[in-house]
Amino acid sequence: MEHIADALAEGPTFSVEFFPPKTEAGVDNLGRTIDDLETMCGPGGGGPELSFVSITYGAGGSTRDRTRDLVVKVNSERAFPAMPHLTCMGHTHAEIDELLADYASHGVRNVLALAGDPPADGSEPSGDFTYATELIEAIRTAGDFSVGVAAHPELHPRSPDRRSDRRHLAEKLNAADFGITQFFFDAEDYFRMVDELADLGCTTPVIPGVMPLLNPATVRRFAGIAGATFPEALAERVEATSNDEERLSVVADAAAELSEELLDRGVPGLHLYCLNRSDIVGAVLQRLPRLAT
């Protein structure tokens, strides 16, 4: 299905996130990863059909060209749609319109609209957009896109309080077709968010994002930026492993346990932050036989 909204209607979906590599070696590695996933999640592969992949966008549009080229390549050559991330920060209306027209001309039908991170130096962000809802309007005007947005189960790091956070999130989700969450490690954080949104009349599907803890130091830093709780006990178990195989097993066990609880409680899909690695996807799926085709 071209539109992720349509796939969700058939749900549950299964998807992964990539980031655009910076080096030729990284490009080659990602190509092998995509080959592996296409085999794993294709006919006879034993895994679930891959509903879509998302591709990240660097702060302030710093990976604009690399993201665009990877999205267009995957979308045209693979059996699953690729969805670009797109951020407000540092972009004019003309730049956004140009990029969206380019995506539409290459058959891209899904976009993840994000506010983006402010400049690291504390300066005021540039550009014509401030909020993701403004970006959603531009995407709707530009073409027939299915629009996703981000959701923070443990509140957006710049939210002043819980009530306003959920009100703004509900407004954003009501304007979109679906949401994908920031990573979290306690399923209750996700379901509390869903219940709070339902109390506000918002029933737009929100796909939980699951982060395998392959690199605790990096995820700890990301968690600090995002205002997410970091699983110190799990990190200790991961860091105590003696080799890559043992580490992969510990990480996959934890990610699969969280995924199983989410699926048991009826989530609309799973989005795995795979870090451009196919081995962690395979290891998690091996522990989730319910997703096997």
Secondary structure, 3 states (H helix, E strand, C coil): CCCHHHHHHHCCEEEEEECCCCCHHHHHHHHHHHHHHHHHCCCCCCCCCCCEEEECCCHHHCCHHHHHHHHHHHHHHCCCCEEEEEECCCCCHHHHHHHHHHHHHCCCCEEEEECCCCCCCCCCCCCCCCCHHHHHHHHHHHCCCEEEEEECCCCCCCCCCHHHHHHHHHHHHHHCCEEEECCCCCHHHHHHHHHHHHHCCCCCCEECEECCCCCHHHHHHHHHHHCCCCCHHHHHHHHCCCCHHHHHHHHHHHHHHHHHHHHHCCCCEEEEECCCCHHHHHHHHHCCHHHCC
